[in-house]
Amino acid sequence: MNLARWLAPALLALAAAVGAAARPGGVPDADAPALVVLGDSLSAGYGIRVEEGWVALLARRLAEQGYGYRVVNASVSGETSVGGLERLGHVLDRHHPVVLVVELGANDGLRGLPLAQLRDNLAAIVRRARGAGARVLLLGTRLPDNYGPQYSAQFRATFAEVARAEHVPLVPSFIDSVLTDERNFQADRLHPVAAVQGQLLDAIWPALRPLLAPPERR
């Protein structure tokens, strides 16, 4: 049994509550437009408290700066691009996002899955989300050095290929800013620690901000 897939609906509900709690006063606003993050463990907050992850920090920043968004973290640890594509219909139907941040592909690369499959899945996610009215931001990442320079380079190029073909903004590798110090990672050397989650958000923010409606006047 795929436990992560079985738990996905419950995780989505919990994540929505966490995102809403970051709004001023901690009062959920079910009518606010949704910004959804569809990702894997890098966005789900693996190994840290949910409220310490970059998605929760994003919800806090949006609230503090007057952006009227309901942030939903639809990320599941261990997710691949095919799993994200399979879950996308449920996410779109439930949350109707106006902005979708796609952070998938790391697990495809770590498992050595065909890069053509990753490309096709990401492109399908982008197209389906845009067809539902969402503006899409694609987040790329990189693989550990032991995967070899050729596969690693082709892996990174896949995100650029999708972004170029589908005309969506791309953050080529949002973890690059924390790679210089191994202390920025947990013992598995794959997942950033809580202390650098703000750096991850700062790497994403310049590409995300143009997709947002202007902040609400106060």
C-alpha positions in Angstrom: 0.0 0.0 0.0 1.2 3.5 -0.8 0.6 5.1 2.6 1.4 8.6 1.4 -1.2 8.3 -1.3 -3.8 7.0 1.2 -3.1 9.8 3.5 -3.1 12.5 0.8 -6.7 13.8 1.3 -6.1 14.2 5.1 -2.7 15.9 4.5 -4.3 18.3 2.1 -7.0 19.2 4.6 -4.4 19.7 7.3 -2.2 21.8 5.0 -5.1 24.0 4.1 -5.8 24.7 7.7 -2.1 25.5 8.4 -2.0 27.9 5.5 -5.2 29.6 6.6 -3.9 30.0 10.1 -1.1 32.2 8.8 -3.6 34.9 7.8 -4.0 37.9 10.0 -5.8 37.0 13.2 -5.5 33.3 12.3 -9.1 33.3 10.9 -9.5 31.1 7.8 -11.1 32.8 4.8 -12.7 30.2 2.6 -13.6 32.8 0.0 -10.0 34.0 -0.5 -8.3 33.0 -3.8 -6.1 29.9 -3.3 -2.4 29.7 -4.0 -1.6 26.0 -4.0 1.9 24.4 -3.8 1.9 20.9 -5.4 5.2 19.4 -4.4 7.1 16.6 -2.6 9.1 16.5 0.7 11.0 19.6 -0.1 7.7 21.5 0.2 5.9 19.2 2.6 8.4 20.1 5.4 10.0 16.7 5.8 11.9 16.4 9.1 10.8 19.8 10.4 7.6 21.2 11.8 5.1 22.2 9.2 5.0 25.8 10.4 8.8 26.0 9.8 8.6 25.1 6.1 9.0 27.5 3.3 5.3 27.2 2.3 4.1 28.2 5.8 6.6 31.1 5.7 5.1 32.1 2.3 1.6 32.1 3.8 2.9 34.4 6.6 4.7 36.7 4.2 1.6 37.1 2.0 -0.5 37.9 5.0 1.9 40.4 6.5 2.3 42.2 3.1 -1.5 42.3 2.5 -1.9 39.7 -0.2 -5.3 38.2 0.0 -4.4 34.6 -0.6 -5.4 31.3 1.0 -2.2 29.2 0.9 -2.7 25.4 0.5 0.2 23.0 0.8 -0.8 20.1 -1.4 2.7 18.5 -1.1 3.3 14.8 -0.2 6.7 13.4 0.8 8.0 10.9 -1.7 5.8 12.2 -4.5 6.9 11.9 -8.1 5.6 13.8 -11.2 3.2 11.0 -12.1 1.8 11.0 -8.6 1.4 14.8 -8.7 -0.4 14.5 -12.1 -2.7 11.8 -10.6 -3.6 14.1 -7.7 -4.0 17.3 -9.7 -7.6 16.8 -10.6 -8.6 16.5 -6.9 -6.5 19.6 -6.0 -8.0 21.7 -8.8 -11.6 20.6 -8.0 -11.2 21.2 -4.3 -9.2 24.4 -4.1 -9.7 26.1 -7.5 -6.2 27.7 -7.3 -5.5 31.0 -9.1 -1.8 30.3 -8.6 -0.2 26.9 -8.7 3.4 26.4 -7.7 4.7 23.1 -9.0 7.6 21.6 -7.1 8.0 18.0 -8.4 10.7 16.0 -10.1 13.3 15.4 -7.4 12.0 11.9 -6.7 11.9 11.1 -10.4 15.6 12.0 -10.6 16.6 10.2 -7.4 14.9 7.0 -8.8 16.5 7.4 -12.2 13.1 7.5 -13.9 13.1 8.4 -17.6 13.4 12.2 -18.1 11.0 12.1 -21.0 8.4 10.9 -18.6 9.2 13.7 -16.2 9.0 16.3 -19.0 5.6 15.0 -20.2 4.2 14.8 -16.7 5.2 18.4 -15.8 3.9 19.7 -19.1 0.6 18.0 -18.5 0.4 19.5 -15.0 1.0 22.9 -16.4 -1.5 22.6 -19.2 -4.2 21.2 -17.0 -3.7 23.8 -14.3 -3.8 26.7 -16.9 -6.9 25.1 -18.4 -8.5 25.5 -15.0 -7.6 29.1 -14.8 -4.4 29.0 -12.7 -1.2 30.9 -13.2 1.7 28.4 -12.9 5.2 28.7 -11.5 7.6 25.8 -12.0 10.3 25.1 -9.5 13.4 23.1 -10.6 15.9 21.4 -8.4 19.2 19.5 -8.8 20.5 16.0 -8.0 23.4 14.9 -5.8 26.7 14.8 -7.5 26.9 11.0 -7.5 24.2 10.8 -10.2 26.8 11.7 -12.8 27.2 14.9 -14.7 25.3 13.9 -17.9 22.1 12.7 -16.2 22.2 15.6 -13.7 22.6 18.1 -16.5 19.8 16.5 -18.5 17.6 16.5 -15.4 18.0 20.2 -14.8 17.5 20.9 -18.5 14.2 19.1 -18.4 12.6 21.9 -16.2 13.9 24.6 -18.5 12.6 22.7 -21.5 9.1 22.5 -20.0 9.1 26.1 -18.9 10.2 27.3 -22.3 7.7 25.1 -24.2 4.8 26.0 -21.9 5.7 29.6 -21.5 5.7 29.6 -17.7 8.2 31.1 -15.3 10.9 28.9 -13.8 13.1 28.9 -10.7 15.9 26.7 -12.1 16.9 25.3 -8.7 15.4 26.8 -5.6 17.8 25.0 -3.3 21.0 26.3 -4.9 21.3 29.1 -2.3 21.8 26.6 0.5 24.1 24.1 -1.2 27.3 25.7 -0.1 27.2 24.4 3.5 26.4 20.9 4.5 25.0 22.1 7.8 22.1 23.5 5.9 20.8 19.9 5.4 19.5 17.2 7.6 21.4 14.0 8.2 20.1 12.5 4.9 21.9 15.4 3.0 18.8 15.8 0.9 16.3 17.9 2.9 17.1 21.5 4.1 16.9 22.2 7.8 14.4 24.6 9.3 16.9 27.4 9.6 17.3 27.8 5.9 13.6 27.6 4.8 13.5 31.4 4.6 16.3 31.3 2.0 14.3 28.8 -0.1 11.4 31.2 0.0 13.6 34.1 -0.9 14.9 32.2 -3.9 11.3 31.6 -5.1 9.8 35.0 -4.3 11.1 37.0 -7.3 9.5 34.6 -9.8 6.3 34.2 -7.8 5.5 37.8 -7.0 4.7 38.8 -10.6 2.0 36.1 -10.6 0.2 37.6 -7.6 -2.6 40.2 -7.6 -1.5 43.5 -6.0 -1.6 43.5 -2.2 -4.8 44.7 -0.6 -4.8 48.3 0.6 -4.9 48.7 4.4 
